[in-house]
C-alpha cells in the first residue's frame, strides 16, 4: 500500500479539457489574493472575507473559514490514517472510528485523524493519533502529498498516512485507547474485501454519515477486488 514516490509526468501525458467559455478571451492575469479581512473569530476557527482578482482581472470577494491554531510552517494541518489490521486466520480489516460530530448533528464514520503538533511529521502524528483513538500501534507504509479538504470553504490541508497493524502482537490483541477529556470514540473494524458493502449496511441500520474520503476509498477497494479490469464510469 506504500505510495512514497511520485514520479514526474511529462506534460503531454496530462490532459486538460478545454471547454467553450466566452469569458476565457477576457483573461488578463493570474488569479491572486489581494487582502484578507477578519469577520469573526472563536477559540479554534475564524471567518475571513478575502478579496481576490480572478483570471479576467475582475476584483471579487470570498468568505472562508480558517483555523486559529495553524502552525507557522506546517506541511499540513492534519493527518488521516488508513490503518489495516492484519491478524492470523482473520480477514484484513480497516480500522475506523465512529463519533458524534456536532456540526453534522449525528455520528460519523471516519478514518482515525487529528491535527499535526508542533515539530511532528505526518508519520509521527498519524501513529500518535492512531494509538490515542484506537489503542493500536502500527507501522507506516505510505504517505500522500499534502491535499486539500474542502477548498471552497477552507484552506485546511491534510496528509493521508497508510499504516499496517500486526494484530498478533500483544498490545494489539487488547488495544487500549488514550482519549482526552470529552472524547468518545468507538472503534469499528470493517473487512477490506467487503469495505463498501459493510459501510452500506451501516448506513441502512444506523443514523450515521460517512466521511467522503472513506467512501471514495471504499469504492476504490471494491473496484480493485471485484472489477479490476473494468472502468464503469466510462460505460454509458
C-alpha positions in Angstrom: 0.0 0.0 0.0 3.0 2.3 0.1 2.9 5.3 -2.1 6.1 7.1 -1.2 7.2 8.1 -4.7 5.5 10.5 -7.1 7.3 10.3 -10.5 7.2 13.4 -12.6 4.9 13.1 -15.6 5.7 14.6 -19.0 3.4 17.5 -19.9 2.0 15.6 -22.8 0.7 12.9 -20.6 -1.5 15.2 -18.6 -4.7 16.0 -20.4 -6.8 19.1 -19.6 -10.2 19.5 -21.1 -10.7 22.9 -22.8 -14.4 23.9 -22.6 -16.0 26.6 -24.7 -16.1 29.6 -22.5 -16.7 33.2 -23.7 -15.0 34.5 -20.5 -11.7 32.8 -21.5 -11.0 35.5 -24.0 -11.0 38.1 -21.2 -8.1 36.5 -19.3 -5.6 39.2 -18.4 -3.7 38.0 -15.3 -3.0 35.1 -13.0 -5.7 34.9 -10.2 -4.3 36.1 -6.8 -5.5 37.1 -3.4 -5.3 40.9 -2.6 -6.2 41.0 1.1 -7.8 39.1 3.9 -10.2 40.7 6.5 -11.2 39.1 9.8 -15.0 39.0 10.2 -15.3 36.8 13.3 -13.1 34.6 15.5 -13.6 31.9 18.1 -11.2 29.7 20.0 -10.5 27.3 17.2 -11.8 28.9 14.0 -12.1 32.3 12.3 -14.2 33.7 9.4 -12.5 35.9 6.9 -13.5 37.9 3.9 -10.9 37.5 1.1 -10.6 40.0 -1.8 -9.0 38.4 -4.9 -8.5 39.1 -8.6 -9.8 36.5 -11.0 -8.3 35.5 -14.3 -10.3 38.2 -16.2 -8.8 40.9 -13.9 -12.1 41.4 -12.0 -11.9 42.0 -8.3 -14.1 39.7 -6.2 -14.7 38.6 -2.6 -14.9 35.2 -0.9 -15.8 34.1 2.6 -13.6 31.5 4.1 -13.1 29.6 7.4 -9.5 29.1 8.7 -8.0 27.5 11.8 -6.8 29.9 14.5 -4.4 27.1 15.6 -2.5 26.7 12.3 1.3 26.3 12.8 3.8 28.7 11.3 5.3 26.4 8.7 3.1 23.2 8.6 3.5 20.6 6.0 -0.2 20.1 6.5 -2.8 20.9 9.2 -3.8 17.3 9.9 -3.4 13.7 9.1 -5.9 10.9 8.3 -4.9 7.3 8.9 -5.8 4.4 6.7 -4.9 1.6 9.1 -5.0 -2.0 8.0 -5.3 -4.6 10.8 -3.6 -7.9 9.9 -4.3 -11.0 12.1 -3.7 -14.7 11.6 -6.8 -16.6 10.5 -8.7 -13.3 10.1 -9.5 -11.1 7.1 -7.6 -7.9 6.8 -9.7 -5.1 8.4 -9.7 -1.3 8.0 -9.7 0.4 11.4 -12.4 3.0 11.5 -13.7 5.4 14.2 -17.3 6.3 14.9 -18.0 9.5 16.9 -20.6 12.2 17.3 -19.8 15.3 15.3 -21.7 18.4 16.5 -21.5 20.3 13.1 -23.3 17.3 11.5 -25.6 16.7 14.4 -25.0 13.0 14.1 -22.5 10.2 14.3 -19.9 9.9 11.6 -17.7 7.1 10.3 -14.2 8.3 9.6 -10.6 7.3 9.4 -8.6 8.0 12.6 -7.4 11.5 12.3 -6.1 14.6 14.1 -4.0 17.8 13.9 -0.3 17.7 13.5 1.5 19.0 16.6 4.5 21.5 16.5 7.6 19.6 15.4 5.8 16.5 14.3 6.0 14.9 10.9 2.8 13.4 9.3 4.1 9.9 10.1 4.6 10.6 13.8 1.3 12.4 14.1 -0.5 9.5 12.4 0.9 6.9 14.7 0.2 9.1 17.8 -3.5 9.7 16.7 -4.0 6.0 15.9 -2.8 5.0 19.3 -4.8 7.6 21.1 -8.1 7.0 19.2 -8.0 3.2 18.7 -5.3 1.8 21.0 -3.5 0.2 18.1 0.2 0.6 17.4 1.3 0.2 13.8 4.0 0.8 11.2 3.8 3.5 8.5 3.9 2.1 4.9 3.0 5.1 2.8 2.2 8.9 2.9 0.4 11.0 0.4 1.4 14.5 -0.6 -0.4 17.5 1.1 -4.0 17.5 -0.1 -6.9 20.0 0.4 -10.1 19.1 2.3 -12.8 21.5 1.3 -11.2 24.2 -0.9 -14.4 26.1 -1.5 -14.8 26.6 2.2 -11.4 26.5 3.9 -7.7 26.4 3.4 -7.4 23.3 5.7 -5.0 20.6 4.4 -4.2 17.0 5.3 -1.9 14.1 4.5 -3.2 10.6 4.5 -0.9 8.0 6.1 -1.1 4.3 5.4 -0.3 2.1 8.4 -0.1 -1.7 8.8 -1.0 -3.1 12.2 0.3 -6.5 13.4 -2.8 -7.8 15.2 -0.9 -10.7 16.6 1.3 -8.5 18.8 0.4 -8.4 22.5 -0.5 -4.7 22.7 -2.7 -5.0 19.6 -4.6 -8.0 20.8 -6.3 -6.0 23.6 -5.7 -2.3 22.5 -6.4 0.4 25.0 -7.5 3.9 23.8 -5.8 7.0 25.2 -8.6 9.5 24.7 -8.6 13.0 26.1 -11.3 14.7 28.2 -14.6 14.9 26.4 -13.5 12.4 23.6 -15.8 9.5 23.0 -14.6 7.3 20.1 -15.9 3.9 19.1 -13.6 1.7 17.1 -15.1 -0.1 14.1 -13.3 -2.9 12.2 -14.5 -3.5 8.6 -13.1 -6.2 6.3 -11.1 -4.7 3.5 -12.7 -7.0 0.8 -16.2 -6.0 1.9 -15.5 -2.5 2.9 -18.1 -0.7 0.7 -20.8 -3.3 1.3 -20.3 -3.2 5.1 -20.5 0.6 5.1 -23.7 0.5 3.1 -25.2 -1.9 5.7 -24.2 0.6 8.4 -25.9 3.4 6.6 -29.2 1.4 6.4 -29.0 0.3 10.1 -27.8 3.5 11.8 -28.2 7.2 11.7 -24.7 7.8 10.6 -22.8 10.0 8.0 -19.8 8.6 6.2 -16.7 10.8 5.6 -16.3 11.3 1.8 -12.7 10.2 1.9 -13.7 6.9 3.5 -16.4 6.2 0.9 -14.2 7.1 -2.0 -11.6 4.7 -0.6 -14.3 2.0 -0.3 -15.3 2.5 -3.9 -11.7 2.1 -5.0 -11.3 -1.1 -3.0 -14.5 -2.6 -4.4 -13.2 -1.8 -7.9 -9.8 -3.3 -7.2 -11.2 -6.5 -5.7 -14.1 -7.3 -8.0 -13.7 -5.4 -11.3 -10.0 -4.5 -11.6 -10.1 -4.5 -15.4 -13.3 -2.5 -15.8 -14.0 1.2 -15.6 -17.7 1.5 -15.0 -17.6 5.3 -15.1 -16.8 5.1 -18.8 -19.9 3.0 -19.6 -22.9 4.9 -20.8 
